[in-house]
Amino acid sequence: MALSYPTQPGDIDHLIADDHAVVERQFQHLEAGRGNRRVLVDQISLELALHAFAEETVLYPIWPEVGMRDEHDDAEHEHQEIKELLVVLGRTEPGEAEFEQALTKLMEVTRHHVHDEEDEELPEFREKAGAERMAQLGAEFLAAKRQAPTRPHPHAPDEGIAERIAGFLAKPLDQVRELLSGRQKEMATDPSGLLNPQAQAIVDAHSSLGPLPFEILEPAQARKQPGPDDAVKKVMAEKGIEGPEPVGSVEDRTIPDVAGGQMRLRVYTPADAGAGPLPIVMWVHGGGWVLFDIDTYDASCRGIANKTGAIVVSPDYRRAPEAVFPAAHDDVLAAWHWTAEHAAELGGDPGRMAIGGESVGGTMTAATCLQLASGGGPRPLAAVCVYPLTTGEQIGESMEDAADGRPLNRPLLSWMAMHAFQGVPEGAKDPRVDLLNWSDEQLRTMPPTLVITDERDVLRSEGQLFTEKLQAAGVPTTHRYYAGVMHEFFGAAAVLDEAEQAQLEAAQHLRRAFEAPVTAGAGR
C-alpha cells in the first residue's frame, strides 16, 4: 500500500499512507486466523483512534477551504462509523457474533476509506495545497497524535475545529480507554503470530515496559523510551541469566568528531585475547541516525569481540536532528581513520581491520567502504551488514508484509528519515544512503560481505536486493536470512538462538578475512 506519487517521509500524505499500511497488515493477520486476535484488535483501535484524531484536527478542516467539502463530509462520516465499530469491538470478545460482525464491517469501511484517501482525496489535496504545506501539516499531524485521546469516542462534535478539539479532549473517548485499561502493556508487542517463541518473549518484554510509540514522539522524548537492549535485559532477568557477557576489557576513548567536538569510541578486547597485535573490527550502531547509542548495542560488540578474538571499536557518532546527514557518516569515517592511526596503542593491527554494523550501522558500513576506496587509508578486509537500510525509498514486499513489525514499523522508519534528512532531503539520494543505485564500479569497492536479513523487518527486501547487486557485480557476498525473528534481533544472543547463530556467522566471516592473505586493494 503505497501512494502513486513521490512524497517526502515527513509529508502528511506519506505519514497517513504508513498508518494505512500498518492497519491493513493487521487486518490480514486477522483474516488469516493467525496471531492474538484480542491484541490485534486492541492495537488497531489505538492506531485508528490516534490517526482519526490527527486527521480530524489537522487535515479535514482544511478541505472545505480548498473546495473539498464533499470529501470532507464523506471522510467525517466514515470516521464516525469506524469509531462506533471500535467501541463495539472494545466491549465484546473474539468469537462472539457481535465482535466478528463488527470486525468484518470495520475492515470493509476502513478499506473503502483508505481507497478514497490514497487514490483520490490525498492526490487532489496535494495538488491544491502544494508540497511545502504537506511537510508543515505532517509535523502538525504527529504533534496532534501526541495530544490525541486513545479511544474512538463516537459522539465527539462534528463541526468546528475548536469545538471538535475541545470535545475530544474534554471527554476523550472514555469508553475505549476504559475497555483497554489493563491491556496497555500489550500495545507495543507483535501479535501477528509470526515470531518464534524466543523472539516473541523479547517483543512482549519490550511492550511490558510501556513504551509510547516512538514514531509520534519528539527525538528527545523517544530517546528516553525503553530500547531493544532493555527488552533483552528484562528477559535475561526473568530467566536468571547474568549479563553482560564478560570480555577482557571495555574502555571509552575520547576522539575528535568532524564538527570540531568530541565523540566516544568504546574499545572492547576479547575475553581470551591471543598474542597481539589483534585484528580490529569497527562495529557501527543503529537507531535510524536518530535513536540509540553505543550502550544500546553493547551486547553485539561483546559477542563479536569474543567470537572473533578481535578488538572491537564502536563510535558514538553524532545523531539527527541535532546533526543531520551526513554528520553520522562523517564521524564514522573519521573514527575509522583514527582507529587505523592509533591501532598499535589499542593493541591492534592496522593491516587487519574490518567493519560491520546493524540497521543504519550496516548502511554506514557500506558507505565507509565506498569512501575509503577513493579517500586512501587502510580499507576493510571484510564487511558485515546486519539488516541494513540500502535506499531512501520504500521498496519491496517487506514494506507491506512487515509494515506492522516491531520494534521497527513503517511509520517509525519514515519518522527516522524525516529527522535524519531534515533540511537536506536530497541526502536520501546520496550514494552513502542509496546503496541500491551504486554502479558496478562502486559495488566492487566492497570487500567480501555478509548481509543478514530477517523475516519481520521492513528492511528485509532492500537488504536482499543489495545482496543480489553485490553478487551480480562479482563481490564475494554471503546472505543469511533468519525466519521468525525481528529487526534488532542480532544483539539478543543471550536469549535468542538465532542471534547467537547470526553472531557466529558474522564472526566466521570476519575471521576468514583476517586469516586470508592480504590481497591488492585491501588492508593498506
Order of alpha helices (4+ residues) and beta strands (2+ residues): alpha-alpha-alpha-alpha-alpha-alpha-alpha-alpha-alpha-alpha-alpha-beta-beta-beta-alpha-beta-alpha-alpha-beta-alpha-beta-alpha-alpha-alpha-beta-alpha-beta-alpha
